[in-house]
Amino acid sequence: MYSVREFLEITEHELASLTYPPKPDGLYAPMRYALEEGGKRIRPILVLMGCNLFHESVTVARPAALAVEVFHNFTLLHDDIMDASDTRRGKPSVYKKWNENTAILSGDMMLIYAYRLLTRCEPHVVPRLLEVFNNVALGVCEGQQYDMEFETRENVSVDEYLEMIRLKTAVLLGGALQMGAICGGASAEQTELLYRFGLLIGLAFQLQDDLLDTYGDPALLGKPVGEDILAGKKNFLLSSALALATEEDRQQLLTLLHDNTLPAAEKIASVKAIYDKLNLKKRTEQKISEYFNTAFRTLDVLEIDPERLQPLRDLASELIKRQK
């Protein structure tokens, strides 16, 4: 069995070993830049973990782990353009460092690389991996479309928001575990259970992000809190507030979000006061715990030595309890 640290070391080594043609450098340099150290590497680690539950060596899953991480970073290149995000992991985003056209084309090339990497897996599992990967990729794109549509809508229900993050974020975590399990020789039932586990953890993971944006410690986050509030971004707290608030509080909340003359600190404090009135911090924490506990019950169904499952449980716990 491998440790999480060993999975991370394997991932970083494999990413550093990726080779690119020397020309045109304007196409491949942004790819190298995007894949440099700095990400959490959660998704490739989950691929390797899923494999290691059923196979002592994770060599057979390394191409799939790389494919998932390359695909994830492809989505980030395009997301940063759509969201006008100037930074990524503390560095200029690819479109900001180069330009939008470069980020689009290099992102497209990363998607092609992801498929190429998948074909390096054991031939007998490639069809199953492609089926999972394609379903995940479709889901991520659908989730991103919903996210963009929500930007122009005044009201997004909690259920709509949860469905959006299921597609945009959670399916890739679930798919990563499922693909690793396929590489490791798991049964169809086992791979489906691991997909379900990853999906639930992914939902909890995103809700934790939403919570930290308003209630996190800026010193730990390495950035100011309240960015979602200032951007009027639809997240779990805002959707819940609009559903739970009195009409008076609801109108006040919408007025605050649309008022671009308010100083940032005042706007954040005023919106947060409404969230506090509705006890949204506790409500969000309860929803995170609900997903977390359901996920662990899913693992209990797997006929795997509990000791082998412990690293996966530990990683999930760290993701949900993180403060940054």
WOPELIN-V69113 format. One record per helix or strand of 2 or more residues. SS is the DSSP state (2 for helix, 1 for strand). FROM is the first residue (numbers start at 1). TO is the last residue. If there is no record, write none. Layout:
BEGIN
((SS/FROM/TO) (SS/FROM/TO))
END
This chain:
BEGIN
((2/4/17) (2/25/34) (2/42/52) (2/59/83) (1/87/88) (1/91/92) (2/94/97) (2/100/118) (2/123/151) (2/158/183) (2/188/215) (2/218/221) (2/227/231) (2/236/244) (2/247/258) (2/264/277) (2/280/301) (2/306/321))
END
